[in-house]
């Protein structure tokens, strides 16, 4: 296995990234055909944060954060660092010092399949994290990995430069080459939902607006009075 640090990754347009971030995870996930979620295993350490950024990826050895040190140098303003290990590890490979270095570079947050520590400090400094664990167990710096190569997180392939959208619902990945198209679909979905919201505020039912009475009938669902049900 070769070990590389790729230094010149392409990134999506900043306006597209920010607009996807404003829509949030659920909307973006639906807009791109319910693809790209990294699963329910990664949870935010904070609440009420919604953001998006370009993925800088780091592939590390379990219990070893050497390649996170290498990845920091490759991060730019507006990025999100995405870290995974070659086999499962919950060790606390990231803490306040890493966050300080990344925040100074304008990095928006961290997504990691491993653990983080110094959580009180991370929250206090406003550095956003989505992780698989909170764990004070430290790590070493002795095994080579790679930076800015495609990695797999929760069954989803994340390529360097892809757009990561993250909020309280979780994390979703958008291919860099499809980001503009996904944004267009997300805009359309938001407009459609706005119409539905107005209808529900007027008292309209989702059963009628979405034509679901016909679906229930086709599936054999019957409407009965309590007396008719009791007689069966």
Buried (B, 14 or more C-beta within 10 A) or exposed (E): EEEEBBEEBEBBEEEBBBBBBBBBBBBBBBBBEEBBBBEEBBBBBBEEBBBBBBBBBBBBBBBBBBBBEBBBEBBEEBBBBBBBBBEEBBBBBBBBEBBEBBBEBEBBBBBBBBBBBBBEBBBEEEBBBBBBBBBEEEBEEEBBBBBBBEBEBBEBEBBBBBBBBBBBBBBBBBBBEBBBBBBEBBBEBBEEEEEEEEBEEEEEEEEEEEEEEEEEEEEEEEEEEEEEEEEE
